[in-house]
Amino acid sequence: MDKNVVMKVLGIGNAIIDVICKVDDDFIIKNNLTKGTMKLVFDKSEFTSLLSKLKIEKNISGGSVANSIVGLSQLGNKVGFIGKVSDDEFGKKYEEGLKNENVDYFYSKKKEDLPTGTCLILVTPDSERTMCTFLGTAGKINENDVDVNIVKQSEIIFLEGYLWDEGEPKKAFDKAINSANKVAMSLSDQFCVDRHKEHFLDLVKSKLDITFANEQEMISLINAKNFKDVIDFGRNLKKQLVVTRGEKGAIAILNNEVVENEIEKNLNVKDLTGAGDLFAAGFLHGYLNNLSMLESLNMGRQMSSKVIQQIGARL
């Protein structure tokens, strides 16, 4: 390991503050929301008006990669995060939240046109969660927000598919990838894959050292007929591929080594938020600490099993 490397993992992702609020079913209906889904809100005034009607229970510094980075910190790894916030109330809370979890936050906030990215998590009395996400300034990350020296000082960088968009975010991505020692990325969700299929496939084949995906995302990415196609793809990839398969557990593939593990049985599942994020944290922890692929899969399973038995994406 290069003596300049001071950090295990640097995450680069959407800096989104999760704002948890309790509401009744009427609130969901009145505001034309569909219970249990995630709605993207694009209009700042619509978002502000929704927020003004709510009583905030708690704030958590979230976003997919940020959740993974906090998990890695909790496992004792030295980690950092880059994500764009505005210099507003939520931006300050976001930064404090990460610092409280021993995550180095490499971003100097300033007043932006758009507010800090926010995800309103509306919890109804039946424990169902309905989300409204306003990406705000998080989605406006650009190459100036990425400090190459910090990228070079990290053993591996971890990116999210959610962040990859044509234009400025893509330039930020490219800059980070080109300076990185190693690169891991989560494909994030099937809509992301479908939107950016060609680019994601190129990233997976030529730029990433580790790809995290679920079964649907992989099948979509390579237009597979069945899961055997995914395994064949993984074997030929010559890079680490980690695929979660819901009830069927997870699988890691590197060259001709294909390792599977099963899910833990009899869990009291309360909330699936963050399951994939913490699975990635556990696997990366194993990878960075030279555990075998099976041990790394098991670390991932241990982290995700814990998080789904509680509310929210934090242990």
Sine and cosine of phi, psi and omega as CSV:
sin_phi,cos_phi,sin_psi,cos_psi,sin_omega,cos_omega
0.00,0.00,0.72,-0.69,0.00,-1.00
-0.87,0.50,0.70,-0.72,-0.05,-1.00
-0.91,0.42,-0.31,0.95,0.02,-1.00
-0.98,0.21,-0.23,0.97,-0.06,-1.00
-0.97,0.22,0.88,-0.47,-0.07,-1.00
-0.91,-0.42,-0.22,0.98,-0.08,-1.00
-0.82,-0.57,0.60,-0.80,0.04,-1.00
-0.94,0.33,-0.82,0.58,-0.08,-1.00
-0.69,-0.73,0.69,-0.72,0.15,-0.99
-0.91,-0.42,0.87,-0.49,0.04,-1.00
-1.00,-0.05,0.63,-0.77,0.11,-0.99
-0.79,-0.61,0.88,-0.48,-0.09,-1.00
-0.29,-0.96,-0.12,-0.99,0.04,-1.00
-0.95,0.30,0.84,-0.54,0.06,-1.00
-1.00,0.04,0.98,-0.19,-0.07,-1.00
-0.82,-0.58,0.81,-0.58,0.02,-1.00
-1.00,0.04,0.80,-0.61,0.05,-1.00
-1.00,0.08,0.83,-0.55,-0.02,-1.00
-0.92,-0.40,0.94,-0.34,-0.11,-0.99
-1.00,-0.08,0.80,-0.60,-0.04,-1.00
-0.71,-0.71,0.62,-0.79,0.08,-1.00
-1.00,-0.05,0.73,-0.69,0.02,-1.00
-0.69,-0.72,0.25,-0.97,0.13,-0.99
-0.99,-0.14,0.15,-0.99,-0.05,-1.00
-0.87,0.49,-0.53,0.85,0.01,-1.00
-0.85,0.52,-0.63,0.78,-0.04,-1.00
-0.87,0.49,-0.66,0.75,0.00,-1.00
-0.88,0.47,-0.72,0.69,-0.04,-1.00
-0.92,0.39,-0.75,0.67,-0.03,-1.00
-0.85,0.53,-0.56,0.83,-0.05,-1.00
-0.99,-0.12,0.32,0.95,0.06,-1.00
0.80,0.60,0.67,0.74,0.04,-1.00
-0.97,-0.24,0.41,-0.91,0.05,-1.00
-0.96,-0.26,0.87,-0.50,-0.10,-0.99
-0.83,0.55,0.69,-0.72,0.09,-1.00
0.99,0.11,0.02,1.00,-0.02,-1.00
-0.94,-0.35,0.10,-1.00,0.08,-1.00
-0.90,-0.43,0.83,-0.56,0.01,-1.00
-0.94,-0.34,0.73,-0.68,0.11,-0.99
-1.00,0.03,0.81,-0.59,0.03,-1.00
-0.97,-0.25,0.80,-0.60,-0.05,-1.00
-0.97,-0.22,-0.31,0.95,-0.11,-0.99
-0.99,-0.13,0.87,-0.50,-0.08,-1.00
-0.86,0.51,-0.66,0.75,-0.06,-1.00
-0.94,0.35,-0.58,0.81,0.05,-1.00
-0.88,0.47,-0.67,0.74,-0.02,-1.00
-0.92,0.39,-0.72,0.69,-0.03,-1.00
-0.88,0.47,-0.63,0.78,-0.02,-1.00
-0.92,0.38,-0.63,0.78,0.03,-1.00
-0.90,0.45,-0.72,0.69,-0.04,-1.00
-0.88,0.47,-0.59,0.80,-0.07,-1.00
-0.91,0.40,-0.32,0.95,-0.04,-1.00
-1.00,0.00,-0.03,1.00,-0.17,-0.99
-0.95,-0.32,0.47,-0.88,0.12,-0.99
-0.97,-0.25,0.85,-0.53,-0.10,-0.99
-0.99,0.12,0.81,-0.59,0.05,-1.00
-0.99,0.11,-0.80,0.61,0.08,-1.00
-0.36,-0.93,0.33,-0.94,0.01,-1.00
-0.91,-0.41,0.67,-0.74,0.08,-1.00
-0.75,-0.66,0.71,-0.71,0.02,-1.00
-0.97,0.25,0.98,-0.20,-0.14,-0.99
-0.92,-0.39,-0.48,-0.88,-0.20,-0.98
0.97,-0.23,0.56,-0.83,-0.16,-0.99
-0.85,0.53,-0.81,0.58,-0.03,-1.00
-0.92,0.38,-0.60,0.80,0.02,-1.00
-0.87,0.50,-0.63,0.78,0.05,-1.00
-0.87,0.49,-0.67,0.74,0.01,-1.00
-0.91,0.42,-0.67,0.75,-0.05,-1.00
-0.90,0.43,-0.65,0.76,0.05,-1.00
-0.90,0.44,-0.66,0.75,0.05,-1.00
-0.85,0.52,-0.68,0.73,0.01,-1.00
-0.91,0.42,-0.60,0.80,0.04,-1.00
-0.91,0.42,-0.67,0.74,0.00,-1.00
-0.90,0.43,-0.41,0.91,0.06,-1.00
-1.00,0.07,0.08,1.00,0.12,-0.99
1.00,-0.07,0.26,0.97,0.02,-1.00
-1.00,-0.06,0.52,-0.85,0.08,-1.00
-0.99,0.13,0.88,-0.47,-0.14,-0.99
-0.70,-0.72,0.31,-0.95,0.06,-1.00
-0.62,-0.79,0.16,-0.99,-0.04,-1.00
-0.55,-0.84,0.63,-0.77,0.15,-0.99
-0.86,-0.51,0.82,-0.57,0.06,-1.00
-0.32,-0.95,0.55,-0.83,-0.16,-0.99
-1.00,-0.03,0.81,-0.58,0.11,-0.99
-0.80,-0.60,0.19,-0.98,0.09,-1.00
-0.98,-0.18,0.30,-0.95,0.05,-1.00
-0.99,0.12,0.97,0.26,0.03,-1.00
-0.71,-0.71,-0.10,-1.00,-0.07,-1.00
-0.84,0.54,-0.76,0.65,-0.01,-1.00
-0.92,0.40,-0.56,0.83,0.03,-1.00
-0.88,0.47,-0.68,0.73,0.03,-1.00
-0.90,0.44,-0.69,0.72,-0.02,-1.00
-0.90,0.44,-0.61,0.79,-0.01,-1.00
-0.87,0.50,-0.76,0.65,-0.03,-1.00
-0.88,0.47,-0.73,0.69,0.03,-1.00
-0.85,0.53,-0.68,0.73,-0.05,-1.00
-0.86,0.51,-0.67,0.74,0.00,-1.00
-0.94,0.33,-0.66,0.75,-0.02,-1.00
-0.89,0.47,-0.59,0.80,0.04,-1.00
-0.90,0.45,-0.38,0.93,0.02,-1.00
-0.99,-0.14,0.29,0.96,-0.01,-1.00
0.87,0.50,0.57,0.82,0.08,-1.00
-0.97,-0.23,0.79,-0.61,0.08,-1.00
-0.97,0.26,0.82,-0.58,-0.05,-1.00
-0.97,-0.25,0.93,-0.36,-0.09,-1.00
-0.99,-0.16,0.92,0.39,0.05,-1.00
-0.44,-0.90,0.79,-0.61,0.02,-1.00
-0.99,-0.14,0.93,-0.37,-0.10,-1.00
-0.98,0.22,0.54,-0.84,0.12,-0.99
-0.61,-0.79,0.18,-0.98,-0.01,-1.00
-0.90,0.43,0.85,-0.53,0.01,-1.00
-0.94,-0.35,0.26,-0.96,0.06,-1.00
-0.89,0.45,-0.61,0.79,-0.04,-1.00
-0.97,-0.25,0.52,-0.86,0.03,-1.00
-0.96,0.29,0.16,-0.99,0.06,-1.00
-0.85,0.53,0.67,-0.75,0.01,-1.00
-0.85,0.52,0.69,-0.72,-0.10,-0.99
-0.68,-0.73,0.65,-0.76,0.13,-0.99
-0.87,-0.50,0.93,-0.38,0.06,-1.00
-0.99,0.17,0.85,-0.53,0.02,-1.00
-0.95,-0.32,0.96,-0.28,-0.09,-1.00
-0.99,-0.12,0.90,-0.43,-0.07,-1.00
-0.97,-0.23,0.88,-0.47,0.01,-1.00
-1.00,0.06,0.23,-0.97,-0.06,-1.00
-0.84,0.54,-0.39,0.92,0.02,-1.00
-1.00,0.09,0.21,0.98,0.01,-1.00
0.96,0.29,0.02,1.00,0.04,-1.00
-0.95,0.32,0.57,-0.82,-0.02,-1.00
-0.92,-0.40,0.78,-0.62,0.05,-1.00
-0.89,-0.45,0.78,-0.63,-0.13,-0.99
-0.90,-0.44,0.61,-0.80,0.12,-0.99
-0.82,-0.58,0.88,-0.47,-0.05,-1.00
-0.93,-0.37,0.77,-0.64,0.10,-1.00
-0.88,-0.47,0.95,-0.31,-0.12,-0.99
-0.90,0.43,-0.49,0.87,0.04,-1.00
0.79,0.61,-0.68,-0.73,-0.09,-1.00
-0.98,0.21,-0.22,0.98,-0.03,-1.00
-0.84,0.54,-0.64,0.77,-0.05,-1.00
-0.98,0.20,-0.01,1.00,-0.05,-1.00
-0.98,-0.20,0.32,0.95,-0.01,-1.00
-0.86,0.51,0.62,-0.79,0.01,-1.00
-0.68,-0.73,0.02,-1.00,-0.14,-0.99
-0.89,0.45,-0.46,0.89,0.02,-1.00
-0.93,0.38,-0.30,0.95,-0.01,-1.00
-0.99,0.13,-0.17,0.99,-0.06,-1.00
-0.97,-0.25,0.88,-0.47,0.01,-1.00
-1.00,-0.04,0.93,-0.36,-0.08,-1.00
-0.85,0.53,-0.60,0.80,-0.02,-1.00
-0.88,0.47,-0.61,0.79,-0.01,-1.00
-0.95,0.32,-0.61,0.79,0.05,-1.00
-0.86,0.50,-0.70,0.71,-0.04,-1.00
-0.92,0.39,-0.44,0.90,-0.02,-1.00
-1.00,0.07,0.09,1.00,-0.03,-1.00
-0.94,-0.33,0.65,-0.76,0.00,-1.00
-0.89,0.45,-0.63,0.78,-0.01,-1.00
-0.51,-0.86,0.56,-0.83,0.14,-0.99
-0.96,-0.28,0.51,-0.86,-0.04,-1.00
-0.82,-0.58,0.85,-0.52,-0.10,-0.99
-0.90,-0.44,0.30,-0.95,0.05,-1.00
-0.84,-0.54,0.63,-0.78,0.03,-1.00
-0.86,0.50,-0.52,0.86,0.01,-1.00
-0.81,0.59,-0.52,0.86,-0.13,-0.99
-0.99,0.11,-0.33,0.94,-0.15,-0.99
-0.97,0.24,0.93,-0.36,0.10,-0.99
-0.62,-0.79,0.47,-0.88,0.03,-1.00
-0.79,0.62,0.46,-0.89,0.08,-1.00
1.00,-0.02,-0.67,-0.74,-0.15,-0.99
-0.86,0.52,-0.76,0.65,-0.01,-1.00
-0.86,0.51,-0.61,0.79,0.00,-1.00
-0.89,0.45,-0.63,0.78,0.02,-1.00
-0.90,0.43,-0.63,0.78,0.03,-1.00
-0.89,0.46,-0.69,0.72,0.03,-1.00
-0.85,0.53,-0.80,0.60,-0.06,-1.00
-0.86,0.51,-0.67,0.74,-0.02,-1.00
-0.88,0.48,-0.70,0.71,-0.01,-1.00
-0.91,0.42,-0.72,0.70,-0.04,-1.00
-0.88,0.47,-0.66,0.75,-0.07,-1.00
-0.93,0.36,-0.33,0.94,-0.01,-1.00
-0.97,-0.25,-0.07,1.00,-0.18,-0.98
-0.99,0.16,0.48,-0.88,0.15,-0.99
-0.96,0.29,-0.74,0.67,0.08,-1.00
-0.59,-0.81,0.43,-0.90,-0.07,-1.00
-0.77,-0.64,0.78,-0.63,0.14,-0.99
-0.87,-0.50,0.49,-0.87,0.01,-1.00
-0.51,-0.86,0.55,-0.83,0.12,-0.99
-0.97,-0.24,0.72,-0.69,-0.02,-1.00
-0.94,0.33,-0.21,0.98,0.16,-0.99
0.97,0.24,-0.89,0.45,0.11,-0.99
-0.26,-0.97,0.24,-0.97,-0.16,-0.99
-0.90,0.43,-0.54,0.84,0.03,-1.00
-0.90,0.44,-0.64,0.76,0.05,-1.00
-0.86,0.50,-0.71,0.70,-0.03,-1.00
-0.89,0.46,-0.72,0.69,-0.04,-1.00
-0.89,0.45,-0.60,0.80,-0.01,-1.00
-0.93,0.36,-0.59,0.81,-0.15,-0.99
-0.85,-0.52,0.53,0.85,-0.19,-0.98
-0.77,0.63,-0.78,0.62,-0.07,-1.00
-0.87,0.50,-0.73,0.68,-0.03,-1.00
-0.92,0.40,-0.67,0.74,-0.01,-1.00
-0.90,0.44,-0.65,0.76,-0.01,-1.00
-0.89,0.46,-0.66,0.75,0.03,-1.00
-0.90,0.44,-0.68,0.74,0.04,-1.00
-0.86,0.51,-0.76,0.65,-0.05,-1.00
-0.87,0.49,-0.67,0.74,-0.06,-1.00
-0.97,0.25,-0.61,0.79,-0.19,-0.98
-0.88,-0.47,-0.28,0.96,-0.13,-0.99
-0.90,-0.44,-0.47,0.89,-0.16,-0.99
-1.00,-0.09,0.64,-0.77,0.12,-0.99
-1.00,0.04,-0.53,0.85,0.06,-1.00
-0.68,-0.73,0.76,-0.64,0.09,-1.00
-0.91,-0.42,0.77,-0.64,0.12,-0.99
-0.95,-0.30,0.74,-0.67,0.02,-1.00
-0.42,-0.91,0.27,-0.96,0.20,-0.98
-0.98,-0.19,0.12,-0.99,-0.13,-0.99
-0.84,0.54,-0.70,0.71,-0.03,-1.00
-0.89,0.46,-0.67,0.75,-0.02,-1.00
-0.89,0.46,-0.67,0.74,-0.01,-1.00
-0.93,0.37,-0.67,0.74,-0.01,-1.00
-0.88,0.48,-0.66,0.75,0.03,-1.00
-0.92,0.40,-0.70,0.72,-0.09,-1.00
-0.85,0.52,-0.69,0.73,-0.10,-1.00
-0.96,-0.29,0.18,0.98,-0.05,-1.00
0.77,0.64,0.77,0.64,-0.08,-1.00
-0.98,0.22,0.48,-0.88,0.08,-1.00
-1.00,0.10,-0.54,0.84,-0.02,-1.00
-0.40,-0.92,-0.03,-1.00,-0.10,-0.99
-0.95,0.32,-0.40,0.92,0.04,-1.00
-0.87,0.49,-0.60,0.80,0.05,-1.00
-0.86,0.51,-0.62,0.79,0.00,-1.00
-0.91,0.42,-0.68,0.73,0.00,-1.00
-0.90,0.44,-0.68,0.73,0.02,-1.00
-0.88,0.47,-0.68,0.74,0.03,-1.00
-0.86,0.51,-0.72,0.69,-0.01,-1.00
-0.87,0.49,-0.64,0.77,-0.01,-1.00
-0.91,0.41,-0.58,0.82,-0.03,-1.00
-1.00,0.09,-0.17,0.99,-0.14,-0.99
-0.95,0.32,-0.55,0.83,-0.04,-1.00
0.92,0.40,0.28,0.96,0.09,-1.00
-0.74,-0.68,0.25,-0.97,-0.03,-1.00
-0.97,0.25,0.80,-0.60,0.06,-1.00
-0.85,-0.53,0.78,-0.62,-0.03,-1.00
-0.83,-0.56,0.87,-0.49,-0.09,-1.00
-0.84,-0.55,0.82,-0.58,0.08,-1.00
-1.00,-0.05,0.58,-0.81,-0.13,-0.99
-0.78,-0.63,0.57,0.82,0.03,-1.00
0.84,0.55,-0.82,-0.58,-0.03,-1.00
-0.86,0.51,-0.39,0.92,-0.08,-1.00
-1.00,0.02,0.11,0.99,0.03,-1.00
1.00,0.07,-0.58,-0.82,-0.06,-1.00
-0.61,-0.79,0.30,-0.95,-0.06,-1.00
-0.64,-0.77,0.64,-0.77,0.07,-1.00
-0.84,-0.54,0.69,-0.72,-0.06,-1.00
-0.77,-0.64,0.75,-0.66,0.11,-0.99
-0.56,-0.83,0.91,-0.42,-0.09,-1.00
0.81,0.59,-0.85,-0.53,-0.03,-1.00
-1.00,-0.07,0.08,1.00,-0.01,-1.00
-1.00,-0.04,0.85,-0.52,0.02,-1.00
-0.82,-0.57,0.89,-0.47,-0.08,-1.00
-0.85,-0.53,0.72,-0.70,0.00,-1.00
-0.86,-0.52,0.45,-0.90,0.24,-0.97
-0.68,-0.73,0.30,-0.95,-0.03,-1.00
-0.99,-0.14,0.21,-0.98,0.05,-1.00
-0.99,0.16,0.33,-0.95,0.09,-1.00
-0.97,0.22,0.66,-0.75,-0.05,-1.00
-1.00,0.02,0.27,-0.96,0.15,-0.99
0.82,0.57,0.65,0.76,0.06,-1.00
-1.00,0.02,0.52,-0.86,0.07,-1.00
-1.00,-0.03,1.00,0.08,-0.14,-0.99
-0.96,0.26,0.82,-0.57,-0.02,-1.00
-0.93,-0.38,-0.52,0.85,-0.15,-0.99
-0.24,-0.97,0.84,-0.55,-0.08,-1.00
-1.00,0.08,-0.03,1.00,-0.01,-1.00
-0.84,0.54,0.77,-0.64,0.10,-0.99
1.00,0.07,-0.03,1.00,-0.04,-1.00
-0.86,0.51,-0.74,0.67,-0.01,-1.00
-0.93,0.38,-0.61,0.79,-0.02,-1.00
-0.89,0.45,-0.67,0.74,-0.05,-1.00
-0.99,0.17,-0.44,0.90,0.13,-0.99
-0.88,0.48,-0.72,0.69,0.01,-1.00
-0.88,0.48,-0.64,0.77,0.01,-1.00
-0.87,0.49,-0.73,0.68,-0.02,-1.00
-0.89,0.45,-0.69,0.72,-0.01,-1.00
-0.90,0.43,-0.72,0.70,0.00,-1.00
-0.88,0.47,-0.60,0.80,0.05,-1.00
-0.86,0.51,-0.71,0.70,0.02,-1.00
-0.90,0.44,-0.70,0.71,-0.02,-1.00
-0.87,0.49,-0.72,0.70,-0.06,-1.00
-0.95,0.30,-0.37,0.93,-0.01,-1.00
-0.96,-0.28,0.39,0.92,0.11,-0.99
0.84,0.54,0.56,0.83,0.13,-0.99
-0.99,0.15,0.30,-0.96,0.03,-1.00
-0.94,0.33,0.20,-0.98,0.01,-1.00
-0.88,0.48,-0.65,0.76,-0.01,-1.00
-0.91,0.41,-0.68,0.73,0.02,-1.00
-0.89,0.45,-0.61,0.80,0.02,-1.00
-0.92,0.40,-0.68,0.73,0.06,-1.00
-0.86,0.51,-0.67,0.74,-0.02,-1.00
-0.92,0.40,-0.57,0.82,0.08,-1.00
-0.90,0.44,-0.68,0.74,0.04,-1.00
-0.86,0.51,-0.72,0.70,-0.01,-1.00
-0.89,0.46,-0.66,0.75,-0.02,-1.00
-0.87,0.49,-0.69,0.72,-0.02,-1.00
-0.93,0.37,-0.70,0.71,-0.06,-1.00
-0.95,0.32,-0.55,0.84,0.02,-1.00
-0.90,0.43,-0.60,0.80,0.02,-1.00
-0.92,0.39,-0.72,0.69,-0.16,-0.99
-0.94,0.34,-0.50,0.87,-0.04,-1.00
-0.98,0.19,-0.13,0.99,0.04,-1.00
-1.00,-0.08,0.23,0.97,0.05,-1.00
-0.60,-0.80,0.11,-0.99,0.01,-1.00
-1.00,0.00,0.75,-0.67,0.07,-1.00
0.99,-0.12,0.23,-0.97,-0.15,-0.99
-0.99,-0.12,0.39,0.92,-0.05,-1.00
-0.82,-0.57,0.64,-0.77,0.11,-0.99
-1.00,-0.02,0.00,0.00,0.00,0.00
